[in-house]
Amino acid sequence: MTTEPRIVTLGTAGGPRWWADHAGAPRFGIATAVVVGDRWYLVDCGDGAGHQASAVGLPMPKLGGIFLTHMHSDHLVDLPGIVLFGAFELKSRSAGPIPIVGPGDRGRPTPLSPQASAIPEQVAPHSPTPGVAGLLDGLLAAFATDINDRIFDSLAKSPRDTFEAREIDLGDVPGFDPDTAVSPDMEPIEVFRDDLVTVTATLVSHHPMAPAFAYRFDTEHGSVTISGDTAPCDNLVRLARDTDLLLHEAIDLDILAAQYSDTEMLKATMDHHRRSHTTPADAGRIAARAGARRLALHHLVPSHAHPEVWRGAQQTFDGPLTIPDDLDTLSFARLPQPAGAAT
């Protein structure tokens, strides 16, 4: 049995589509298992996350927490399956509810794109920007017929007994504004702790989606930092300082632009990607600035780009680089320092 801390890339594709890699094999949606001892923690719940976790033998009763980086659907879409199906796999769990950690309510809809030629109709105007708590409430309300049938007829546990929303408090972060200052300079804040891991978070620059977070997991034997979706960001450099593994998103803008035929959507979407994501070379610069000991790229957009596209990070980062496939395992055990290195 592997005992060193590790991540399993349950899914490595980003974006609200069903993706394949350059050879035509499916890539599942963005989701990462952080495995420490006999426990695991899930960062984002992209398409297929629950199935992929089951496929590699990660049992629901050993799930220590779910951490959502932001409220885009490609990071959330499998949360309903995990919450609804997980309630059955957790029926004998004696510990308290599993925390779902992530953003709070944005407070107001994002500003309208300057590329728009008309004002679109808002969805759910009574609550247009729910955070983690609103998401869980809405999910349970949407599936109330199923849930109530099972808890009344089959005496199943309610998901309310097995999962608990915990929104990250930004009250002590000065200068945050969801429209104009999505990632003001800040020190990382602790958002979770148990006997195996300490999890810290920072705001990152995924404008106009806000709040958006990166997470760092520190353990006795090593650390991993997971960027979430972000443009190059000083806060992330601070969070990832001397991390043993930086798992960073990456995008290829040229290939992506060819995906769109609608001119208005192309302009608006590419505006978003340029200000909200990171090229492989920039991901390498972030890793180098942070002093990360290893770099891996995921949330690959578009996922069918040739692997050599992602190796552009080697232009700016001279440490070990990995471009993982789905279900790859990467250690984040602390590397021994070279002989004579400063301590």
DAVENFEN-V318338 format. One record per backbone hydrogen bond with DSSP energy under -0.5 kcal/mol. NH is the residue of the N-H (numbers start at 0). CO is the residue of the C=O. If there is no record, write none. Layout:
NH:CO + NH:CO
//
This chain:
5:34 + 6:329 + 7:32 + 8:327 + 9:7 + 9:30 + 10:30 + 11:27 + 12:27 + 13:299 + 16:14 + 18:16 + 18:26 + 20:24 + 23:20 + 26:18 + 28:46 + 29:12 + 30:10 + 31:42 + 32:7 + 33:31 + 33:40 + 34:5 + 34:32 + 35:33 + 35:38 + 36:2 + 38:35 + 39:61 + 40:33 + 41:64 + 42:31 + 42:40 + 43:41 + 43:66 + 44:74 + 45:29 + 48:45 + 51:47 + 52:48 + 53:49 + 54:50 + 55:51 + 56:53 + 57:52 + 58:56 + 61:58 + 62:59 + 63:39 + 63:61 + 64:39 + 65:98 + 66:41 + 67:65 + 67:100 + 68:66 + 74:71 + 75:72 + 76:72 + 77:44 + 78:75 + 81:77 + 82:78 + 83:79 + 84:80 + 85:80 + 85:81 + 86:82 + 87:84 + 88:84 + 89:85 + 90:87 + 92:89 + 97:161 + 99:163 + 100:65 + 100:98 + 101:165 + 105:128 + 115:112 + 119:117 + 126:123 + 129:126 + 131:102 + 134:130 + 135:131 + 136:132 + 137:133 + 138:134 + 139:135 + 140:136 + 141:137 + 142:138 + 143:140 + 146:142 + 147:143 + 148:144 + 149:145 + 150:146 + 151:147 + 152:148 + 153:148 + 153:149 + 155:149 + 160:157 + 161:157 + 161:158 + 162:158 + 163:97 + 165:99 + 167:101 + 169:167 + 172:169 + 173:171 + 175:172 + 176:180 + 180:176 + 183:180 + 188:200 + 190:198 + 191:198 + 193:196 + 197:217 + 198:191 + 199:197 + 199:215 + 200:188 + 201:213 + 203:211 + 205:203 + 208:205 + 209:207 + 212:68 + 213:201 + 214:225 + 215:199 + 216:223 + 217:197 + 217:215 + 218:221 + 221:218 + 223:216 + 224:244 + 225:214 + 226:224 + 226:246 + 230:204 + 236:232 + 237:233 + 238:234 + 239:235 + 240:237 + 241:289 + 242:239 + 244:222 + 245:293 + 246:224 + 246:244 + 247:245 + 247:295 + 248:227 + 249:297 + 249:298 + 250:277 + 251:300 + 252:250 + 255:251 + 256:252 + 257:253 + 257:254 + 258:255 + 259:256 + 262:260 + 265:261 + 266:262 + 267:263 + 268:264 + 269:265 + 270:266 + 271:267 + 272:268 + 273:269 + 274:270 + 275:271 + 276:272 + 282:278 + 283:279 + 284:280 + 285:281 + 286:282 + 287:283 + 288:284 + 289:285 + 290:286 + 290:287 + 291:286 + 292:242 + 294:319 + 295:245 + 296:321 + 297:247 + 299:11 + 300:249 + 304:301 + 308:305 + 309:305 + 309:306 + 310:306 + 311:308 + 312:309 + 313:310 + 314:311 + 315:312 + 316:312 + 319:292 + 321:294 + 323:321 + 326:8 + 327:324 + 329:6 + 331:4 + 333:220 + 340:337
//
